[in-house]
Structure formats: structure tokens, C-alpha cells
Amino acid sequence: MRKERKRLRYSAGLAILFAVLLCVSLGVNAAQSADNRALKTRLSMERQRDMTDVVSAMADIEVNLQKLLIASGASQSVNLLSETALLAQHVENGLSRLPLSHEAAAGAMKFAGQMGDYVMTLAAQVSGGGMLTTSDEAQIEQLLVTCQGLNAHLSRVSEQLYTEPMGEIDLYADASGDWPEAAITGDSGMDYPSLIYDGPFSDGRTTGQPKGLTGGRITREQAREAAARYAGTTADRVTDAADSGGQFEAFGFSAQTDRGAVSVQVTGQGGHLLWMMPEAAAFESRVGREECLRAAKLYLDDMGFGEMEQCFVQEYDGMIVANFASVQDGVLLYPDQVKVQVSRETGTVVGAECSQYLMNHETRGDLSPALTVSQAQQTLSSRLHVQNTRLCVIPTDGGEKLCWEFRGDFAGAAYYAYVDARTGEAEKILRVAQTGDGETAI
């Protein structure tokens, strides 16, 4: 009898213990579910906010372009052009934060970036005493048509985002199943015009599989450590922000530094820097241009980018903005570019854009030209007064080509001419326009 009572007490104790463990387990699961719901709600709200900002900025651009066509006076035109450039940058940055595949956003982001550069060139032209030409007005009209079409598509995407709640989403899976990205892909019928950009071949290949995205999958904590290193701060000053999906799946962070807050995106594969940008970009011009360029080059060296060479420089918002390209065996690789932003207030790096580098960077095969520089130069017009030459790789519609680059001048303007180093065929001619921000290749 005593053994029976003891056995019953033991069974009752086990039952109580199991009940307690079950309650604890249910409580933990409920807490985790609540955390997951809160995270999904936060992500959904961030995406809605980013999309709303993009649509609003595109609407403002559309209005500004319409005003430009009837603007009177240089001051009014410059104000509209400068504001449009800032809005275009806002659109480009906003699209980069949305969970679209790279192919889906590439065309719209490239268009926004080049539109911003183009209107800044016009602003410098008008503020320098020039006027908008008939050709400029025709280009603005073309921009307006494209903006109207893109804005209509983005508005429909925004409406769909609000009416269709976000379901189960793997942040590092292809986002196409959960995002109506067809609105800004080639399927939408958008025809983005070819515009001025900020340096030779700064709009290189952006489709296909990234060649420079090496390494294995990393955790968010590993990405946080990497983001701190890229931003020049410590991991305890780095907080989570919106991630990005698609071709460059990346962890998003906001990093507090001694020179202000910066947004950082670190790729989920390999922990590469995708981009970094200051959250408030308005700096005093205290540090010289050359010191800033040295800081940019040192940053790329420290971050492990290998041999890089400066190939284009601009200045705006108190920042020196320099494009650097990889160098292999003395050959400049234009497809492998990184854009670095350096604050002229502190002389330190506050931003970098690495997607083109990550898309294209790899060790090339034979880089030996079949033609000498003299033979290649014979294909050029004698009117071009050549000052500098070098061997380079340039991006083309069909891939890449090894070319001789000739830098010279004609009729008071500077030009870049590119000749295929194996066939002698002329590949590209770019004219360099001087602006208040630096040089711009057309």
C-alpha cells in the first residue's frame, strides 16, 4: 500500500512537472510568434513607407519637369533642376531598399541616377550663364514621358502593397513571389532613355549573376560586425534596418559614427559592402580635394578591394565623389567600378556604392592587345589631339572588350575615344563636359 501511494505521488509529481514545462513551452512559443508578427509588421511598414516615399518623389519630379518647360529666368530653372536632382537621388536610394530582384529595379534605378546627373549638368549650364537649348528641352520632354509612365506603374505597385498583406517571406529568397515587381521590369513596357552619367562606363553591366559576390552565407551578427568595419565604428553602435532581397540579398543597418549616421547594406553572401551612404548629406567644405581623394583610395585599400585607380571625380553637397576602377596587369577595368563619397568637412569616407564592382569583378584572361597603340590611333580622326593613352576593358552590350583609350581634345572640348585593341574597330566616343561639380562624360 505504501509503495502504491509513493508511486501515485511520483506520477502526480511528473504530471505537474510536465504541465509546467508545457506551459513554459507554450509561453515561449507565444512570445516567439508575437515577436515574428511584430517583425513582419515592422518590415511591412518599412516597405510601405519606402514605396510611398519613392512614389511621392517621382510625382514631384514629374511636376518639376513640367514647370521647367515653362520656366522663365535662370534662377527659377536652376532651383527646379537642383531640386529634381535631389529627388532623383531619393528615388534611386528608395528603390535600392525595396525587396525587388536586381533585374527588376536596375532599369528604374539607372534611369533615376542618370536623370539626376543630367539635370545637375543642366543646372550648372544655366547657372554659368547658359540657357536651355532646344535639344535640352526635347530631352526634358522625353524624361517627362518616361517619368509619367514609371510613376503610373509605381503607383499601382504601391496600391497593391497596401491592399495585399505581406505573407510568409524568406528575406533571402527570390522576392518575386511576394512583390509585384513586374511593374518596373521590361515587362512593363518602360523605355528608359540613355542619359549623361557621371563618368566613363559608370553604368556598366548590371544583369546576370554577380561575378564578384564570393564567400559563403553569413549571419546577421557577422554582417553587423562587417557593417561596423565598413562604417568605421563599433558593432554596439550598429542597429538593424530594412534588408534588401533579389540579386544582391543584403542585411540592412544604421551605423552611428563620429561623423554622423550612415546607412549600410552588407551582402548575405560573403559579407561584402553593397552600399553605404550618409543619412544626412550636407557637409562644410573644409578639407582639400587631394586629401579627400587620398582618403578614398586608402579606404578601398583597407577594405580589401585590391589595386584600384581613380578614373572620375565630382563634388557636390560638400562631398568629393570619386569613381575608382580595378586594375589588372596595368589594364584599367572600367566594368569593375566603386563610387566613394568623402566628406569635405572631415576628410573621411561617408559613402560607397559597390554593386557594379560586385556584379563584374573577376580575374580576366588574356589582356594582350593585337594592335599597338600607334596602329589603333591610325583609326582615329586626325582632328582629335591625343594627350594620353592607355589599355582598358570597357563594358559593351554583348559583354566586354579590350580597348585602347585615347584622351584628347577637339575644338576646345575634351574627349575619350575607344578603339578595339584586337580588331581596330571604333567602339565609343565620349565628350567631357565641365560642370560646377566637376566633369561629366556624355
Long-range contacts (C-beta under 8 A, 24 or more apart in sequence): 40-166, 40-169, 43-166, 43-169, 43-171, 43-242, 43-243, 44-165, 44-166, 46-242, 47-98, 47-99, 47-161, 47-166, 47-242, 48-158, 48-161, 48-162, 50-94, 50-97, 50-98, 50-242, 51-94, 51-98, 51-154, 51-157, 51-158, 51-161, 52-158, 53-90, 53-94, 54-90, 54-91, 54-94, 54-95, 54-98, 54-154, 55-151, 55-154, 55-155, 55-158, 57-87, 57-88, 57-90, 57-91, 57-94, 58-87, 58-91, 58-147, 58-150, 58-151, 58-154, 59-151, 60-87, 61-87, 61-88, 61-91, 61-115, 61-147, 62-144, 62-147, 62-148, 62-151, 65-140, 65-143, 65-144, 65-147, 66-144, 68-132, 68-140, 69-137, 69-140, 69-141, 69-144, 74-126, 74-127, 74-129, 74-131, 77-122, 77-123, 77-126, 77-132, 78-123, 78-126, 78-127, 81-119, 81-120, 81-122, 81-123, 81-126, 82-119, 82-120, 82-123, 84-115, 84-116, 84-119, 85-116, 85-117, 85-119, 85-120, 85-123, 86-116, 88-112, 88-113, 88-115, 88-116, 88-119, 89-113, 89-116, 92-116, 93-277, 95-184, 96-244, 96-265, 96-275, 97-242, 97-244, 97-252, 98-179, 98-244, 99-169, 99-171, 99-175, 99-178, 99-179, 99-243, 99-244, 99-245, 99-246, 100-175, 100-179, 100-181, 100-184, 100-245, 100-246, 101-174, 101-175, 101-176, 101-181, 101-245, 101-246, 101-247, 102-206, 102-207, 102-246, 102-247, 102-248, 102-355, 103-185, 103-207, 103-246, 103-247, 104-176, 104-181, 104-182, 104-184, 104-185, 104-246, 105-181, 105-184, 105-246, 106-206, 106-207, 107-184, 107-185, 107-186, 107-190, 107-192, 108-150, 108-184, 108-190, 108-192, 110-192, 110-203, 110-206, 111-146, 111-150, 111-192, 111-193, 111-195, 113-197, 113-203, 114-194, 114-195, 114-196, 114-197, 114-203, 115-143, 115-147, 115-195, 117-195, 117-196, 117-197, 117-198, 117-440, 118-143, 118-195, 118-196, 120-316, 120-435, 120-437, 121-196, 121-433, 121-435, 121-440, 123-436, 124-435, 124-436, 124-437, 125-435, 127-436, 128-436, 139-193, 139-195, 142-193, 143-193, 143-195, 146-190, 146-191, 146-192, 146-193, 149-188, 149-189, 149-190, 150-184, 150-190, 153-183, 153-184, 153-188, 153-190, 154-183, 154-184, 156-180, 156-183, 157-181, 157-183, 157-184, 171-243, 171-245, 171-249, 172-217, 172-245, 172-249, 172-268, 173-245, 174-245, 174-246, 175-245, 175-246, 196-433, 196-440, 196-441, 196-442, 197-440, 197-441, 198-312, 198-314, 198-321, 198-323, 198-339, 198-440, 198-441, 199-311, 199-312, 199-323, 199-337, 199-439, 199-440, 199-441, 200-311, 200-312, 200-334, 200-394, 200-416, 200-430, 200-441, 201-334, 201-335, 201-337, 201-394, 201-395, 202-312, 202-323, 202-337, 202-339, 202-356, 203-356, 204-334, 204-335, 204-337, 204-356, 204-359, 204-360, 204-395, 205-335, 205-356, 205-359, 205-360, 205-395, 205-399, 205-400, 206-355, 206-356, 206-359, 208-359, 210-247, 210-248, 210-358, 210-359, 211-359, 211-360, 211-361, 211-362, 212-272, 212-336, 212-357, 212-358, 212-359, 212-360, 212-361, 212-362, 213-248, 213-267, 213-269, 213-270, 213-272, 213-358, 214-269, 214-270, 214-272, 215-269, 215-270, 215-271, 215-272, 216-269, 216-270, 217-268, 217-269, 218-266, 218-268, 218-269, 218-270, 218-271, 220-251, 222-271, 223-251, 223-253, 223-266, 223-268, 223-271, 224-251, 224-253, 226-266, 226-271, 226-273, 227-251, 227-253, 227-255, 227-264, 227-266, 228-255, 229-303, 230-264, 230-266, 230-273, 230-276, 230-303, 230-352, 231-255, 231-257, 231-262, 231-264, 231-276, 232-257, 232-348, 232-349, 233-257, 233-258, 238-264, 244-274, 248-274, 248-355, 248-358, 250-274, 254-279, 259-343, 259-345, 259-346, 259-348, 259-350, 260-350, 262-350, 262-351, 267-358, 272-354, 272-358, 273-303, 273-352, 273-354, 274-354, 274-355, 274-358, 275-351, 275-352, 275-353, 275-354, 275-355, 276-350, 276-351, 276-352, 277-341, 277-350, 277-351, 277-353, 278-341, 278-343, 278-350, 278-351, 281-317, 281-318, 281-319, 281-341, 281-350, 281-351, 282-317, 282-318, 283-317, 283-318, 283-319, 283-343, 283-344, 283-345, 283-346, 283-350, 284-318, 284-344, 284-345, 285-318, 285-344, 285-345, 286-344, 286-345, 286-346, 286-347, 287-343, 287-344, 287-345, 287-346, 287-347, 289-313, 289-315, 289-320, 289-344, 291-347, 292-320, 292-322, 292-342, 292-343, 292-344, 292-347, 293-320, 293-322, 293-342, 295-342, 295-347, 295-348, 295-349, 296-320, 296-322, 296-324, 296-340, 296-342, 296-349, 297-324, 299-340, 299-349, 299-352, 300-324, 300-338, 300-340, 305-338, 305-357, 308-338, 311-337, 312-438, 312-439, 312-441, 313-438, 313-439, 314-435, 314-437, 314-438, 314-439, 314-440, 315-344, 315-437, 315-438, 316-437, 318-343, 318-344, 318-345, 319-343, 319-344, 319-350, 319-351, 320-344, 326-357, 326-361, 328-363, 328-364, 328-367, 329-367, 330-391, 331-364, 331-367, 331-391, 331-392, 331-393, 331-402, 332-390, 332-391, 332-392, 332-393, 332-405, 333-360, 333-361, 333-364, 333-392, 333-393, 334-392, 334-393, 334-394, 334-395, 335-359, 335-360, 335-393, 335-394, 335-395, 335-400, 336-360, 336-361, 360-395, 364-393, 367-391, 367-393, 367-402, 369-402, 369-404, 369-421, 369-422, 370-421, 370-422, 370-423, 371-404, 371-419, 371-421, 371-422, 371-424, 373-404, 375-424, 376-404, 376-406, 376-419, 376-421, 376-424, 377-404, 377-406, 377-419, 379-419, 379-424, 379-425, 379-426, 380-406, 380-417, 380-419, 380-426, 381-410, 383-410, 384-408, 384-409, 384-410, 384-415, 384-417, 385-409, 385-410, 391-421, 392-418, 394-418, 394-427, 394-428, 396-427, 401-427, 403-427, 403-428, 414-439, 416-441
